[in-house]
Amino acid sequence: MSKVLIKKLREALISVLPVTALVFLLNLTPAVAFSGREMALFAFSSLLLILGVALFNLGADLSMTPMGEHTGAGLARSGRLLPLLFSCFALGLLITVSEPDLSVLAAQVREAVNPLLLILAVGCGVGLFLLLSVLKTVFHKPLSALLLFFYLVIFALVAALLLRGGEKFLPLAFDSGGVTTGPITVPFLMAFGVGIAGTLGGRNFGENSFGLVALCSVGPVLAVLLLGLASGGDPLYRLPGYEIGESILSAFGKTALDTAGEILPTLGLIVLFFAVLQIFCLRLPKRTLARMAVGIGYTALGLILFLTAVTVGFMPVGYRLGKELAAFSPILTVLFGFLIGAVTVLAEPAVHVLNRQVEEITNGGVGRREMSLSLCAGIGVSVGLSMLRIFLGFNLLYYLIPGYLLSLGLSFFVPGIYTAIAFDSGGVASGPLTSGFLLPLAVGVCMTAQGEDRVLTDAFGIVATVAMTPLIAIQLLGFRAIVAAKLRERMAFRRILSADDEQIIDFQ
């Protein structure tokens, strides 16, 4: 176990170090000027982040991934469709309602929408689309057709919302799709899809192993758009307290306790759901259960350390960076946005789970290196474009409409597995570090460039843009693979045609 933990620590160090190095290097320039205390706090938070990512990845390997696979396979083997669908809906609703990031989103729009109503609506949306994902696998329906249909519905609701003057709901609606696919639910849902596909996926096992996160990200967007149409008012935004407190130790202690209170119920619901299945249909050996129990402990501890580091160290630094960079140079802000976006995705804990699962399901056809490079390029472009949008102040739809048209169009020209991986990657990449570091960065830029009144329309939407660009980047990776394969076939055929007749052996 110690060797595995050391390996995870090394991987986490490689992932987090670029983000930390960029901030420290920027502090050496005239653009920003952090105090020694602030840099010390950020450095300590980075160490906690490294340890948190390592423990989370180890725990996901030991618990969340096998629990998800066993749950999906066990429900699928029951042979009864209605219990399977009901269980999927209940699972989606329970894990979404207890997602901490969703509570934060609900608190920020409580002046326009009842928080409990918002949480239940989004939870039902995730539950329904998890149910739909299972039906897709059972009846072998293509993911691209479902995505095309539901995104057409989304943009029809967007048009209706704009006609009613609800522009401020748009970034919140699209951001909610990334918020609800949190670091606990993503590994479990991805493995759940593998378990379902292994039993019911048939010949398209690889393609059906992905797509659950993609479809489950659609439900929250639809839910918030519908609530926006029903509310008839604009949500109000309250700027969180991004300042670093006087007592650092008490800040870490209080945040860790608050985070544990948010994380443990989510994990507890998943464990309870799994325990019920274990009693009635799984009946796994005690040794396997003991291994999972240890993994759950690692997962919980890793997430508490990770989210505490993000809240105490990364959010205040991100906000200060945004304010000072925007005042110094808009061009430098856009460039820094690209660089920090490209390296931040490497520190998202669920991204490592995705990359490993993609490599395993495709038998190395899509490697971790290719996935990482594609995600880095996509997220870097999305954050840079988000910074540019804040300075120019144009509508988020100028990015979303052409972006989704391109990504949905590409889905008809690449193998289905690339489309499923790409749309899952969008939900995975927009994780807690995006909302805990990149969003405060965007808020800080907006406070300097546009003012607090424009935060909802201009700063929000960065999570949606981060979730969109991997759809294009990874499908372009698949398109390149197709073109390269066809070129190799043509070259091989030409060599055969141009071969000397004397080199051809007649076996007749």
Buried (B, 14 or more C-beta within 10 A) or exposed (E): EEEEBEEBBEBBBEBBBBBBEBBBEBBEEEBBEBEEEBBEBBEBBBBBBBBBBBBBBBBBBBBBBBBBBBBBBBBBBBEEEEEBBBBBBBBBBBBBBBBBBBBBBBEBBBEBBBBEBBBBBBBBBBBBBBBBBBBBBBEEEBBBEBBBEBBEBBBEBBEBBBEEEBBBBBBBBBBBBBBBBBBBBBBBBBBBBBBBBBBBBEEBBBBBBBBBBBBBBBBBBBBBBBBBBEBEBBBEBEEBEBEBBEEBEEBBEBBBEBBBEBBBBBBEBBBEBBEEBBEEBBEBEEEEBEBBEBBBBBBBBBBBBBBBBBBBBBBBBBBBBBBBBBBBEBEBBBBBBBBBBBBBBBBBBBBBBBBBBBBEBBEEBBEBEBBBBBBBBBBBBBBBBBBBBBBEEEBBBEBBEEBBEBBBEBBEEBBBBBBBBBBBBBBBBBBBBBBBBBBBBBBBBBBBBBEEEBBBBBBBBBBBBBBBBBBBBBBBBBBEBEEEEEEEEEEEEEEEEEEEEEEEEEEE
